[in-house]
Amino acid sequence: WAPAQFEEHGRELLAVLREHFESIRQVPVTVPSDTGDLSASLLSELPEQGVDFERVLTDTRELVLPYLVHWNHPSFHGYFSNSASFPGVLAETMTAALNVNAMLWKSGPAASALERVVLGWISEMVGYPEDSDSVLVNGASLATLYALAAARDAALGPSVRVEGLAGRDLPVLRLYTSDQAHSSVDKAAITLGFGTANLVKIPSDDQYRMRPDALEAAISADLANGFKPVAVVASVGTTSVGAADPVTAIADVCERNGVWLHVDAAFGGFWRLAPSLADQVEDLSLADSLVVNPHKTLYIPMEASALYCRHRGALADTFRLVAEYLKSAQDEHTVDYMNLTPQLGRSFRALKLWWVIRTFGRAGLAERLEHSVQLANWLREAVAEEPLWRVPVDSIYPLVCLRFEPSGDREVNDWLNAEIVEEVNASGEAFISHTVIDDGYVIRVSIGNIHTTRADVERLWRALREIAARRFAMPRA
Ligand code: PLP
């Protein structure tokens, strides 16, 4: 394509997207239930000859769009609802067009400089020391993996880089997290050679928060057995119910025992921007390392996570390895982001953050986050007022857990709630998900899309009640 054709096709694409978003409330959030032969219908044979862009775009509209779950839909409330805001989407286009590889300062100075700028802004937003090492990565799972690798190496010393772990007379290395932690912590324990048997799951309290007394006891018992406690992973905004571990008390236990504290605030980190939550979010500054996810809550398109580590040089001690062809001049202003993680070639993630944060400003982001918090509060109150419905666990975040409990039989209620989730999702009206807690199967409604309105949430609540009443009246299959 010539640049003029590129512009022409870009306009065609933007027109399609404009129409998609202008009629988004008529677009089903979810897919038809039968998606079995999707690969076959997607013209999956290797094309020998190229086709017109119009054809590619039409096929995308007809064959792909109807079979996607529309995460960027105002009625998407599953998992953690997120948003690719329009400035972020446009920034992704610019990023792709420039195709900068942000591995070295030398390979794109302004890309690295912008990364430093936006990471500084984020540390200010979430309350983490600005003089830390920091880097943008693709997701919280990898951020936690990298942080725990640095924690492990800091505990073992530099010889681990050369000698590795095998065949050495090392104590058993232990990690700790709560029984509510995200599965990425288990994956990190597996990948880094700790093994899941050495990831101690600390019990949580009746609000699903890690119990610091149980953590202290587990570390003491391990020390008495000659094990080496390496790191604790605390969660601020758990995936299941949006609980937050008591970071201050956990940091205290870690400090007394010389254990690294990694905080997974992938979901919870940014909500302190919302005025009503400003004093309610845990103090993240106490963490040795921290992950927050702009792609979850800051209106940034996937993928963008920010990893912080207050121990300057610790990430580089694990990951810095400069091949001859990558050597470049350094001074106090340069930073080579390839040194902070295993990733060499890196996309220019900072641009979308720079565009979104500049477009909305801190105040605009705060206002939008507060809007979600208020919508969730409205829903919680509405549920609490409705006979037969309950909010079995509270959260300060806009993640509402609710349960329909018309029967005295827990199993019947579990079944009914699962049926409700299935029917809402099958209707295409909204997308919700579930979790299982002490009370049983509960419906999760995550509110976070930038376009979600009070009317959207009211419509969902109406649908939930209607389906619930109808299902309860039906005999169980
Ligand atoms: N931590 C928490 C608390 C999460 O909820 C999630 C995902 O939902 C993750 C980590 C993993 O995040 P990512 O998908 O960015 O790897």
Boltz pocket constraint, residues with backbone or C-beta under 6 A from the ligand:
constraints:
  - pocket:
      binder: B
      contacts: [[A, 80], [A, 138], [A, 139], [A, 140], [A, 141], [A, 142], [A, 182], [A, 184], [A, 235], [A, 236], [A, 237], [A, 238], [A, 239], [A, 264], [A, 266], [A, 267], [A, 293], [A, 305]]
      max_distance: 6.0
